[in-house]
Amino acid sequence: MTISSNKYDNTNKGVLYKVDPPKKVDGKMQYDYLVTKSGKMNFEGQEARVLGVQRKNKDNKTILSFYVEIGNIQINEQKQGNDRDFKGQAQNLALTDSFWVSGWNNVSDKGTKYMSLQLKKKVEEEQYDEIPI
């Protein structure tokens, strides 16, 4: 039996899967991923859209993960033959440093609830616990 030494090159490639629909467990709706927050964040002078996604961590605690928008795609309305189904653009939002993220629940003067965020560059000695939401 020959084992190929060729490794798949996934540079500049990715994949999107359909998220499982919610299911009822003990009378409550359970989601694998649930978008609960959206907004903008400034990363070292570069502004980007972010999403807060509620999910379970490896210890089954509910946490809020942040996702940064790197681009968008739309249906390719001029598709012909084997052409791509979707087209769009992406930007390189490369962060070379690691950051701690802190959040505070707030209410605007108009009564709108929101979460303010702050980034702080990590220093090796510092440790923050992964705090469930």
C-alpha positions as CSV (number, residue, x, y, z in Angstrom):
1,M,0.0,0.0,0.0
2,T,1.4,3.4,-1.0
3,I,0.7,6.4,1.1
4,S,0.8,9.7,-0.7
5,S,3.2,12.2,0.7
6,N,1.4,15.0,-1.0
7,K,-0.3,17.2,1.6
8,Y,-3.4,19.2,0.6
9,D,-2.5,22.9,0.3
10,N,-5.3,24.9,1.9
11,T,-3.6,28.2,1.5
12,N,-6.1,30.9,0.6
13,K,-8.9,28.4,0.7
14,G,-11.7,27.6,3.2
15,V,-15.1,26.0,3.5
16,L,-18.6,27.0,4.8
17,Y,-21.0,24.4,6.2
18,K,-24.6,24.7,7.0
19,V,-25.2,25.3,10.7
20,D,-27.4,22.6,12.2
21,P,-30.9,23.9,13.0
22,P,-31.9,24.4,16.6
23,K,-33.3,21.5,18.5
24,K,-35.5,21.2,21.5
25,V,-33.9,19.6,24.6
26,D,-35.9,19.5,27.8
27,G,-38.4,22.0,26.4
28,K,-35.6,24.6,25.6
29,M,-34.3,25.4,22.2
30,Q,-30.6,24.5,21.8
31,Y,-28.3,26.1,19.2
32,D,-24.8,25.0,18.1
33,Y,-24.1,28.6,17.1
34,L,-26.3,31.6,17.7
35,V,-25.5,35.1,16.5
36,T,-26.4,37.4,19.4
37,K,-24.4,40.5,18.8
38,S,-23.1,42.5,15.9
39,G,-21.2,45.7,15.5
40,K,-17.8,47.2,14.6
41,M,-14.4,47.0,16.3
42,N,-11.2,48.9,15.7
43,F,-8.1,46.7,15.5
44,E,-4.9,48.7,15.6
45,G,-6.5,51.5,13.6
46,Q,-8.3,49.3,11.1
47,E,-12.1,49.1,11.5
48,A,-14.0,45.9,10.9
49,R,-17.4,44.4,11.3
50,V,-17.7,41.8,14.1
51,L,-20.2,39.3,15.2
52,G,-20.7,37.8,18.7
53,V,-21.7,34.2,18.4
54,Q,-23.0,32.3,21.4
55,R,-21.7,28.7,21.6
56,K,-20.6,26.0,24.0
57,N,-16.9,25.6,24.8
58,K,-15.1,22.2,25.4
59,D,-16.4,22.3,29.1
60,N,-20.0,22.8,27.8
61,K,-20.1,26.3,29.2
62,T,-21.8,29.0,27.2
63,I,-19.4,31.6,25.8
64,L,-19.5,34.4,23.3
65,S,-17.0,34.0,20.4
66,F,-16.1,37.0,18.2
67,Y,-15.9,36.7,14.5
68,V,-14.4,39.4,12.2
69,E,-15.8,39.9,8.7
70,I,-13.1,39.6,6.1
71,G,-15.3,39.9,3.1
72,N,-18.6,39.1,1.4
73,I,-19.9,37.2,-1.5
74,Q,-23.1,37.3,-3.6
75,I,-24.7,35.2,-6.2
76,N,-22.9,35.4,-9.6
77,E,-25.8,36.5,-11.7
78,Q,-23.6,36.4,-14.9
79,K,-22.7,32.7,-14.3
80,Q,-22.1,30.7,-17.5
81,G,-21.1,27.0,-17.7
82,N,-18.6,26.1,-15.0
83,D,-18.1,29.6,-13.7
84,R,-18.2,30.3,-10.0
85,D,-21.6,30.3,-8.2
86,F,-20.7,33.2,-6.0
87,K,-18.3,36.1,-6.3
88,G,-17.2,38.9,-3.9
89,Q,-14.2,40.4,-2.2
90,A,-12.1,39.8,0.9
91,Q,-9.6,41.9,2.7
92,N,-6.5,40.9,4.7
93,L,-7.1,41.7,8.3
94,A,-4.1,40.1,9.7
95,L,-3.4,40.6,13.4
96,T,0.1,39.7,14.3
97,D,-0.4,40.2,18.1
98,S,-2.7,38.5,20.5
99,F,-5.2,40.5,22.5
100,W,-7.4,40.2,25.5
101,V,-11.0,41.2,24.8
102,S,-13.1,42.8,27.6
103,G,-16.8,43.6,27.4
104,W,-19.2,45.6,29.4
105,N,-23.0,45.6,29.1
106,N,-24.4,49.1,28.7
107,V,-27.6,51.0,27.9
108,S,-27.6,54.0,25.7
109,D,-29.4,57.3,26.5
110,K,-32.3,56.1,24.3
111,G,-32.5,52.8,26.2
112,T,-30.8,50.6,23.6
113,K,-28.8,47.7,25.2
114,Y,-25.3,47.1,23.8
115,M,-22.0,45.6,24.8
116,S,-18.9,47.8,24.6
117,L,-15.6,46.1,23.8
118,Q,-11.9,46.8,24.5
119,L,-8.8,45.1,23.3
120,K,-5.6,45.0,25.3
121,K,-2.4,43.4,23.9
122,K,-1.5,40.2,25.8
123,V,1.6,40.2,28.0
124,E,3.0,36.8,28.7
125,E,2.6,37.0,32.5
126,E,-1.1,38.0,32.3
127,Q,-3.8,35.4,32.3
128,Y,-7.6,35.8,32.0
129,D,-9.9,33.0,32.7
130,E,-12.4,32.0,30.0
131,I,-15.5,33.4,31.6
132,P,-18.9,32.0,30.6
133,I,-21.6,34.5,29.6
